[in-house]
Protein backbone atom coordinates (compact mmCIF):
# COMPACT_ATOMS: atom_id res chain seq x y z
CA UNK A 1 0.00 0.00 0.00
CA UNK A 2 1.43 3.35 -1.12
CA UNK A 3 0.58 5.17 2.15
CA UNK A 4 2.78 2.77 4.15
CA UNK A 5 6.55 3.07 4.35
CA UNK A 6 8.38 -0.02 5.56
CA UNK A 7 11.54 0.30 7.66
CA UNK A 8 13.74 -2.55 8.85
CA UNK A 9 14.22 -1.52 12.45
CA UNK A 10 16.22 -4.50 13.65
CA UNK A 11 16.88 -8.16 13.09
CA UNK A 12 13.37 -9.19 14.17
CA UNK A 13 11.47 -5.88 13.99
CA UNK A 14 9.82 -4.05 11.09
CA UNK A 15 8.08 -0.67 11.14
CA UNK A 16 5.32 0.48 8.81
CA UNK A 17 4.86 4.25 8.90
CA UNK A 18 1.88 6.26 7.72
CA UNK A 19 3.55 8.58 5.22
CA UNK A 20 1.03 11.33 6.00
CA UNK A 21 2.89 11.81 9.30
CA UNK A 22 6.30 13.45 9.52
CA UNK A 23 7.79 10.95 11.95
CA UNK A 24 11.45 11.39 12.78
CA UNK A 25 12.72 7.93 13.57
CA UNK A 26 15.69 9.07 15.64
CA UNK A 27 13.33 11.03 17.92
CA UNK A 28 10.80 8.23 18.49
CA UNK A 29 13.26 5.40 19.09
CA UNK A 30 12.70 5.43 22.85
CA UNK A 31 8.92 5.34 22.36
CA UNK A 32 9.18 2.38 20.00
CA UNK A 33 11.16 0.46 22.61
CA UNK A 34 8.44 1.14 25.19
CA UNK A 35 5.73 -0.04 22.77
CA UNK A 36 7.68 -3.26 22.21
CA UNK A 37 7.39 -3.90 25.93
CA UNK A 38 3.61 -3.40 26.19
CA UNK A 39 3.05 -7.11 26.84
CA UNK A 40 5.22 -6.90 29.97
CA UNK A 41 3.64 -3.71 31.33
CA UNK A 42 1.18 -3.78 34.21
CA UNK A 43 0.03 -0.17 33.76
CA UNK A 44 -2.24 -0.37 30.72
CA UNK A 45 -5.41 1.33 29.46
CA UNK A 46 -7.31 -1.93 28.95
CA UNK A 47 -6.80 -5.61 28.23
CA UNK A 48 -9.31 -7.55 26.16
CA UNK A 49 -8.87 -10.90 24.42
CA UNK A 50 -5.47 -10.68 22.73
CA UNK A 51 -5.35 -6.86 22.85
CA UNK A 52 -3.41 -4.83 25.37
CA UNK A 53 -3.60 -1.04 25.09
CA UNK A 54 -1.60 1.78 26.62
CA UNK A 55 -2.15 5.53 26.37
CA UNK A 56 0.92 7.60 25.65
CA UNK A 57 2.22 10.51 23.58
CA UNK A 58 4.29 10.71 20.41
CA UNK A 59 5.89 13.90 19.11
CA UNK A 60 3.32 16.09 20.85
CA UNK A 61 0.27 13.96 20.03
CA UNK A 62 -1.80 11.85 22.40
CA UNK A 63 -1.85 8.30 21.09
CA UNK A 64 -2.97 4.77 21.89
CA UNK A 65 -0.65 1.82 21.28
CA UNK A 66 -2.48 -1.49 20.92
CA UNK A 67 -0.56 -4.76 21.05
CA UNK A 68 -1.74 -8.02 19.48
CA UNK A 69 0.33 -10.78 20.97
CA UNK A 70 0.00 -14.49 21.74
CA UNK A 71 1.39 -13.50 25.14
CA UNK A 72 -1.94 -11.74 25.78
CA UNK A 73 -4.21 -14.29 24.07
CA UNK A 74 -5.99 -17.04 25.98
CA UNK A 75 -8.12 -18.53 23.20
CA UNK A 76 -6.59 -20.67 20.46
CA UNK A 77 -8.22 -18.75 17.58
CA UNK A 78 -6.72 -15.50 18.86
CA UNK A 79 -3.30 -17.15 18.96
CA UNK A 80 -3.74 -18.36 15.34
CA UNK A 81 -4.09 -14.78 14.14
CA UNK A 82 -0.49 -14.10 15.16
CA UNK A 83 1.04 -16.80 12.95
CA UNK A 84 3.73 -15.50 10.57
CA UNK A 85 1.93 -17.27 7.70
CA UNK A 86 -0.52 -14.37 7.67
CA UNK A 87 -0.23 -10.61 7.48
CA UNK A 88 -0.10 -9.26 11.03
CA UNK A 89 -3.33 -8.18 12.72
CA UNK A 90 -2.06 -4.62 13.29
CA UNK A 91 -0.96 -4.19 9.66
CA UNK A 92 -4.33 -5.41 8.38
CA UNK A 93 -6.06 -2.97 10.71
CA UNK A 94 -3.86 -0.08 9.57
CA UNK A 95 -4.50 -0.85 5.89
CA UNK A 96 -8.27 -0.89 6.49
CA UNK A 97 -8.05 2.45 8.34
CA UNK A 98 -6.04 4.06 5.53
CA UNK A 99 -8.53 2.89 2.88
CA UNK A 100 -11.43 4.33 4.88
CA UNK A 101 -9.49 7.55 5.50
CA UNK A 102 -9.03 7.97 1.75
CA UNK A 103 -12.79 7.44 1.34
CA UNK A 104 -13.34 10.35 3.80
CA UNK A 105 -14.90 8.13 6.42
CA UNK A 106 -14.65 9.05 10.12
CA UNK A 107 -12.03 6.67 11.51
CA UNK A 108 -9.18 7.11 13.95
CA UNK A 109 -5.87 8.22 12.43
CA UNK A 110 -3.26 5.43 12.20
CA UNK A 111 0.35 6.48 12.80
CA UNK A 112 2.52 3.38 12.61
CA UNK A 113 2.66 -0.39 12.96
CA UNK A 114 5.43 -2.33 14.70
CA UNK A 115 5.94 -6.03 13.95
CA UNK A 116 8.24 -8.25 15.96
CA UNK A 117 8.90 -11.88 15.16
CA UNK A 118 8.73 -13.86 18.41
CA UNK A 119 9.58 -17.15 16.74
CA UNK A 120 9.65 -18.72 13.29
CA UNK A 121 5.87 -19.07 13.43
CA UNK A 122 4.60 -16.26 15.62
CA UNK A 123 4.54 -12.46 15.23
CA UNK A 124 3.58 -9.79 17.74
CA UNK A 125 2.13 -6.65 16.14
CA UNK A 126 1.40 -3.20 17.56
CA UNK A 127 -0.66 -0.41 16.01
CA UNK A 128 -0.29 3.20 17.14
CA UNK A 129 -3.23 5.56 16.49
CA UNK A 130 -4.00 9.18 17.34
CA UNK A 131 -6.41 9.85 20.17
CA UNK A 132 -9.96 10.86 19.26
CA UNK A 133 -11.52 12.90 22.05
CA UNK A 134 -14.87 11.29 22.70
CA UNK A 135 -16.78 8.57 24.52
CA UNK A 136 -18.02 5.20 23.36
CA UNK A 137 -21.32 5.55 21.48
CA UNK A 138 -22.84 2.90 23.75
CA UNK A 139 -22.37 5.28 26.72
CA UNK A 140 -24.78 7.67 25.01
CA UNK A 141 -27.11 5.25 23.25
CA UNK A 142 -27.78 3.21 26.40
CA UNK A 143 -27.86 6.15 28.83
CA UNK A 144 -31.03 7.75 30.22
CA UNK A 145 -29.14 11.07 30.33
CA UNK A 146 -29.59 11.71 26.59
CA UNK A 147 -32.82 12.15 24.66
CA UNK A 148 -34.17 9.90 21.93
CA UNK A 149 -33.66 12.53 19.22
CA UNK A 150 -29.89 12.58 19.80
CA UNK A 151 -29.70 8.80 19.93
CA UNK A 152 -31.67 8.48 16.70
CA UNK A 153 -29.45 11.08 14.99
CA UNK A 154 -26.33 9.12 16.02
CA UNK A 155 -27.88 5.86 14.83
CA UNK A 156 -28.71 7.42 11.46
CA UNK A 157 -25.13 8.65 11.00
CA UNK A 158 -23.69 5.32 12.13
CA UNK A 159 -25.93 3.53 9.61
CA UNK A 160 -24.89 5.87 6.77
CA UNK A 161 -21.23 5.24 7.59
CA UNK A 162 -21.75 1.47 7.49
CA UNK A 163 -23.11 1.72 3.95
CA UNK A 164 -20.06 3.78 2.94
CA UNK A 165 -17.68 1.31 4.62
CA UNK A 166 -19.23 -1.51 2.58
CA UNK A 167 -19.02 0.62 -0.58
CA UNK A 168 -15.27 0.73 0.07
CA UNK A 169 -15.35 -3.11 -0.02
CA UNK A 170 -14.57 -3.43 3.68
CA UNK A 171 -16.57 -5.28 6.31
CA UNK A 172 -15.93 -4.33 9.92
CA UNK A 173 -17.06 -7.70 11.40
CA UNK A 174 -17.86 -6.09 14.78
CA UNK A 175 -19.75 -2.93 13.85
CA UNK A 176 -21.42 -2.06 17.13
CA UNK A 177 -21.79 1.04 19.27
CA UNK A 178 -18.89 -0.10 21.48
CA UNK A 179 -16.58 0.31 18.47
CA UNK A 180 -17.68 3.85 17.64
CA UNK A 181 -16.57 6.98 19.47
CA UNK A 182 -18.72 10.10 19.74
CA UNK A 183 -17.53 13.64 20.38
CA UNK A 184 -20.44 15.81 21.50
CA UNK A 185 -20.08 19.49 20.64
CA UNK A 186 -22.43 22.28 21.66
CA UNK A 187 -21.91 24.03 18.33
CA UNK A 188 -21.48 21.19 15.82
CA UNK A 189 -23.79 18.52 17.24
CA UNK A 190 -21.50 15.49 17.24
CA UNK A 191 -18.62 13.82 15.44
CA UNK A 192 -17.99 10.08 15.11
CA UNK A 193 -14.92 7.89 14.76
CA UNK A 194 -14.95 4.17 13.98
CA UNK A 195 -12.38 2.14 15.92
CA UNK A 196 -11.14 -1.44 16.42
CA UNK A 197 -10.92 -2.74 12.86
CA UNK A 198 -8.65 -5.66 13.73
CA UNK A 199 -11.27 -8.13 12.49
CA UNK A 200 -12.08 -6.14 9.34
CA UNK A 201 -11.81 -7.71 5.91
CA UNK A 202 -10.57 -5.70 2.93
CA UNK A 203 -11.75 -6.23 -0.67
CA UNK A 204 -14.71 -8.22 0.62
CA UNK A 205 -17.67 -8.18 -1.76
CA UNK A 206 -19.93 -10.98 -0.45
CA UNK A 207 -23.25 -10.01 1.12
CA UNK A 208 -22.88 -12.53 3.95
CA UNK A 209 -20.56 -10.48 6.18
CA UNK A 210 -22.21 -7.20 5.20
CA UNK A 211 -25.56 -8.50 6.39
CA UNK A 212 -23.93 -9.68 9.63
CA UNK A 213 -22.52 -6.18 10.19
CA UNK A 214 -26.08 -4.85 9.94
CA UNK A 215 -27.51 -7.55 12.20
CA UNK A 216 -25.11 -6.53 14.99
CA UNK A 217 -25.87 -2.83 14.59
CA UNK A 218 -29.66 -3.28 14.41
CA UNK A 219 -29.64 -5.61 17.43
CA UNK A 220 -27.61 -3.05 19.41
CA UNK A 221 -30.10 -0.33 18.48
CA UNK A 222 -33.10 -2.44 19.50
CA UNK A 223 -31.42 -3.21 22.85
CA UNK A 224 -30.97 0.51 23.40
CA UNK A 225 -34.63 1.18 22.62
CA UNK A 226 -35.71 -1.49 25.08
CA UNK A 227 -33.93 0.52 27.81
CA UNK A 228 -35.94 3.70 27.14
CA UNK A 229 -38.13 4.97 29.98
CA UNK A 230 -41.41 5.16 28.07
CA UNK A 231 -44.82 3.49 28.12
CA UNK A 232 -44.57 -0.29 27.59
CA UNK A 233 -46.83 -0.42 24.52
CA UNK A 234 -45.17 2.67 23.06
CA UNK A 235 -41.80 0.96 23.52
CA UNK A 236 -43.00 -2.26 21.81
CA UNK A 237 -44.34 -0.26 18.86
CA UNK A 238 -41.15 1.81 18.57
CA UNK A 239 -38.90 -1.27 18.64
CA UNK A 240 -40.96 -2.98 15.95
CA UNK A 241 -41.10 0.10 13.71
CA UNK A 242 -37.34 0.68 14.02
CA UNK A 243 -36.62 -2.97 13.29
CA UNK A 244 -38.71 -2.79 10.12
CA UNK A 245 -37.23 0.57 9.10
CA UNK A 246 -33.62 -0.63 9.19
CA UNK A 247 -34.42 -4.04 7.71
CA UNK A 248 -36.07 -2.27 4.77
CA UNK A 249 -33.04 0.02 4.44
CA UNK A 250 -30.72 -3.00 4.25
CA UNK A 251 -33.01 -4.83 1.82
CA UNK A 252 -33.09 -1.91 -0.62
CA UNK A 253 -29.41 -0.98 -0.30
CA UNK A 254 -28.10 -4.53 -0.81
CA UNK A 255 -30.92 -5.96 -2.93
CA UNK A 256 -31.52 -8.83 -0.49
CA UNK A 257 -33.72 -11.76 -1.44
CA UNK A 258 -36.17 -13.51 0.90
CA UNK A 259 -33.58 -16.03 2.13
CA UNK A 260 -31.06 -13.27 2.91
CA UNK A 261 -33.76 -11.32 4.77
CA UNK A 262 -34.52 -14.41 6.86
CA UNK A 263 -30.82 -14.70 7.68
CA UNK A 264 -30.76 -11.05 8.76
CA UNK A 265 -33.75 -11.69 11.04
CA UNK A 266 -32.16 -14.85 12.42
CA UNK A 267 -28.90 -13.09 13.28
CA UNK A 268 -30.70 -10.14 14.88
CA UNK A 269 -32.73 -12.50 17.07
CA UNK A 270 -29.64 -14.50 18.02
CA UNK A 271 -27.81 -11.39 19.20
CA UNK A 272 -30.86 -10.15 21.11
CA UNK A 273 -31.11 -13.37 23.15
QUIQUICOR-V591340 format. One record per residue. N is the residue number from 1. RES is the residue in one small letter. PSI is psi in whole degrees, -180 to 180 (999 if undefined). Layout:
n:res:psi
N:RES:PSI
N:RES:PSI
//
This chain:
n:res:psi
1:x:132
2:x:-21
3:x:-6
4:x:134
5:x:120
6:x:137
7:x:129
8:x:108
9:x:-27
10:x:-175
11:x:-38
12:x:7
13:x:133
14:x:146
15:x:144
16:x:112
17:x:140
18:x:116
19:x:-9
20:x:-10
21:x:138
22:x:77
23:x:128
24:x:108
25:x:-40
26:x:-25
27:x:-18
28:x:8
29:x:-45
30:x:-39
31:x:-42
32:x:-42
33:x:-39
34:x:-36
35:x:-35
36:x:-16
37:x:15
38:x:-42
39:x:-25
40:x:-8
41:x:144
42:x:-27
43:x:93
44:x:162
45:x:-50
46:x:162
47:x:122
48:x:128
49:x:-122
50:x:18
51:x:133
52:x:127
53:x:136
54:x:152
55:x:135
56:x:-161
57:x:155
58:x:113
59:x:49
60:x:1
61:x:144
62:x:132
63:x:166
64:x:133
65:x:122
66:x:122
67:x:130
68:x:113
69:x:143
70:x:-18
71:x:-25
72:x:-24
73:x:142
74:x:-28
75:x:145
76:x:-35
77:x:-25
78:x:-37
79:x:-36
80:x:-31
81:x:-15
82:x:9
83:x:143
84:x:-10
85:x:-23
86:x:160
87:x:141
88:x:153
89:x:-45
90:x:-39
91:x:-38
92:x:-40
93:x:-42
94:x:-42
95:x:-40
96:x:-43
97:x:-41
98:x:-38
99:x:-45
100:x:-33
101:x:-45
102:x:-26
103:x:10
104:x:35
105:x:149
106:x:94
107:x:162
108:x:154
109:x:117
110:x:142
111:x:-54
112:x:162
113:x:139
114:x:128
115:x:134
116:x:126
117:x:118
118:x:-26
119:x:-176
120:x:-33
121:x:-16
122:x:136
123:x:135
124:x:137
125:x:146
126:x:130
127:x:135
128:x:126
129:x:154
130:x:149
131:x:139
132:x:120
133:x:107
134:x:-177
135:x:161
136:x:137
137:x:-32
138:x:-27
139:x:-24
140:x:-48
141:x:-36
142:x:5
143:x:142
144:x:-8
145:x:-26
146:x:148
147:x:165
148:x:-36
149:x:-43
150:x:-44
151:x:-43
152:x:-40
153:x:-41
154:x:-45
155:x:-43
156:x:-43
157:x:-40
158:x:-41
159:x:-43
160:x:-42
161:x:-35
162:x:-41
163:x:-44
164:x:-37
165:x:-45
166:x:-34
167:x:-24
168:x:10
169:x:39
170:x:137
171:x:136
172:x:-40
173:x:-4
174:x:51
175:x:91
176:x:168
177:x:-27
178:x:-17
179:x:25
180:x:131
181:x:147
182:x:129
183:x:112
184:x:128
185:x:137
186:x:-32
187:x:-37
188:x:1
189:x:-94
190:x:157
191:x:148
192:x:159
193:x:126
194:x:136
195:x:177
196:x:68
197:x:26
198:x:-21
199:x:0
200:x:151
201:x:131
202:x:149
203:x:41
204:x:117
205:x:-7
206:x:148
207:x:-28
208:x:-56
209:x:-31
210:x:-43
211:x:-38
212:x:-39
213:x:-45
214:x:-40
215:x:-43
216:x:-42
217:x:-47
218:x:-43
219:x:-41
220:x:-44
221:x:-43
222:x:-36
223:x:-40
224:x:-40
225:x:-34
226:x:-15
227:x:-2
228:x:145
229:x:75
230:x:172
231:x:140
232:x:-48
233:x:-38
234:x:-40
235:x:-44
236:x:-45
237:x:-41
238:x:-45
239:x:-45
240:x:-42
241:x:-39
242:x:-37
243:x:-47
244:x:-38
245:x:-47
246:x:-29
247:x:-42
248:x:-39
249:x:-45
250:x:-43
251:x:-46
252:x:-41
253:x:-37
254:x:5
255:x:55
256:x:142
257:x:180
258:x:-40
259:x:-43
260:x:-34
261:x:-37
262:x:-38
263:x:-43
264:x:-47
265:x:-44
266:x:-44
267:x:-38
268:x:-48
269:x:-37
270:x:-41
271:x:-33
272:x:-23
273:x:999
//
